[in-house]
Amino acid sequence: MKVLGIAGSPRQEGNTCALLQEALKGAAEAGADTELLFIPGLKINPCRECGGCDNTGKCVVDDGMQAVYPKLRDADHFIVASPIFFGGVTANLKAMIDRCQCLWVRKYILKQAFSAKTNRRGVFISVCGGKKTDFFQAASLTIKAFFITLDITYDADLFLPGIDSKGAITKYPSAIRDAFKLGSGLCG
Ligand SMILES: Cc1cc2nc3c(=O)[nH]c(=O)nc-3n(C[C@H](O)[C@H](O)[C@H](O)COP(=O)(O)O)c2cc1C
């Protein structure tokens, strides 16, 4: 079983990356093969809305995203992690998600399956600096739309408000434990 971790924060040693690594550890201990994709390192351009995928369901833009499509196709389960940036997911992660428009075309226009995998499930991990929990609403809707397009069931999420400085999450051992459980639960 393959579990793909998708890291949306540009802060590689940051709070959501730490939680994602812990969730992947949980998945690995439950027997999964795990991989962490650090999205900001992949030079993924935003969707150009060029229509180049309209007839094929394949994106014509040749950049870092081309290496991501096979990983999205072949994984059994997904752990997406992003901090809240101005009420949503990071621009890096949003660019990756928007580049899945070709998969939306495949599913809804061309009626072609993207992945041969079935019963795919995903979880979403997020933190934000502010103390209000409603900051997570828009981001979780974005992840739900992404998951629906890829036939991934939105299984659970872990939201932690009031986490701001780099490494602040280490002061919350219960959050680290919850992330581990989220990952192991995906493989149970
Ligand atoms: C560009 C930017 C925008 C942000 N926007 C918000 C926001 O809208 N609401 C909030 O509560 N925190 C916001 N934050 C704070 C981050 O969510 C917070 O620092 C988080 O811990 C970063 O997680 P990371 O270490 O995984 O990158 C923002 C931070 C940055 C750099």
The ligand as a MOL file (V3000), in Angstrom:
LIG
                    3D

  0  0  0     0  0            999 V3000
M  V30 BEGIN CTAB
M  V30 COUNTS 31 33 0 0 0
M  V30 BEGIN ATOM
M  V30 1 C 1.8350 34.4560 3.6230 0
M  V30 2 C 1.2530 34.0380 4.9630 0
M  V30 3 C -0.1110 34.1370 5.1510 0
M  V30 4 C -0.6930 33.7080 6.3510 0
M  V30 5 N -2.0420 33.8150 6.4990 0
M  V30 6 C -2.6280 33.4080 7.6760 0
M  V30 7 C -4.0470 33.5150 7.8570 0
M  V30 8 O -4.8000 33.9220 6.9830 0
M  V30 9 N -4.5550 33.1220 9.0500 0
M  V30 10 C -3.7550 32.6610 10.0710 0
M  V30 11 O -4.2780 32.3420 11.1330 0
M  V30 12 N -2.4060 32.5080 9.8970 0
M  V30 13 C -1.8220 32.8770 8.7310 0
M  V30 14 N -0.4630 32.7420 8.5440 0
M  V30 15 C 0.3510 32.0730 9.5970 0
M  V30 16 C 0.6490 30.6000 9.2680 0
M  V30 17 O -0.5220 29.8580 9.0270 0
M  V30 18 C 1.4310 29.9610 10.4460 0
M  V30 19 O 2.6410 30.6760 10.6380 0
M  V30 20 C 1.7270 28.5030 10.2880 0
M  V30 21 O 2.2350 27.9970 11.5120 0
M  V30 22 C 2.7620 28.2030 9.1970 0
M  V30 23 O 2.8850 26.7990 9.0760 0
M  V30 24 P 4.1960 26.1020 8.4480 0
M  V30 25 O 5.2860 26.2170 9.4860 0
M  V30 26 O 3.7840 24.7030 8.1850 0
M  V30 27 O 4.5140 26.8460 7.1930 0
M  V30 28 C 0.1430 33.1690 7.3810 0
M  V30 29 C 1.5360 33.1000 7.1810 0
M  V30 30 C 2.0850 33.5270 5.9870 0
M  V30 31 C 3.5950 33.4340 5.7880 0
M  V30 END ATOM
M  V30 BEGIN BOND
M  V30 1 1 1 2
M  V30 2 1 2 3
M  V30 3 2 2 30
M  V30 4 2 3 4
M  V30 5 1 4 5
M  V30 6 1 4 28
M  V30 7 2 5 6
M  V30 8 1 6 7
M  V30 9 1 6 13
M  V30 10 2 7 8
M  V30 11 1 7 9
M  V30 12 1 9 10
M  V30 13 2 10 11
M  V30 14 1 10 12
M  V30 15 2 12 13
M  V30 16 1 13 14
M  V30 17 1 14 15
M  V30 18 1 14 28
M  V30 19 1 15 16
M  V30 20 1 16 17
M  V30 21 1 16 18
M  V30 22 1 18 19
M  V30 23 1 18 20
M  V30 24 1 20 21
M  V30 25 1 20 22
M  V30 26 1 22 23
M  V30 27 1 23 24
M  V30 28 2 24 25
M  V30 29 1 24 26
M  V30 30 1 24 27
M  V30 31 2 28 29
M  V30 32 1 29 30
M  V30 33 1 30 31
M  V30 END BOND
M  V30 END CTAB
M  END
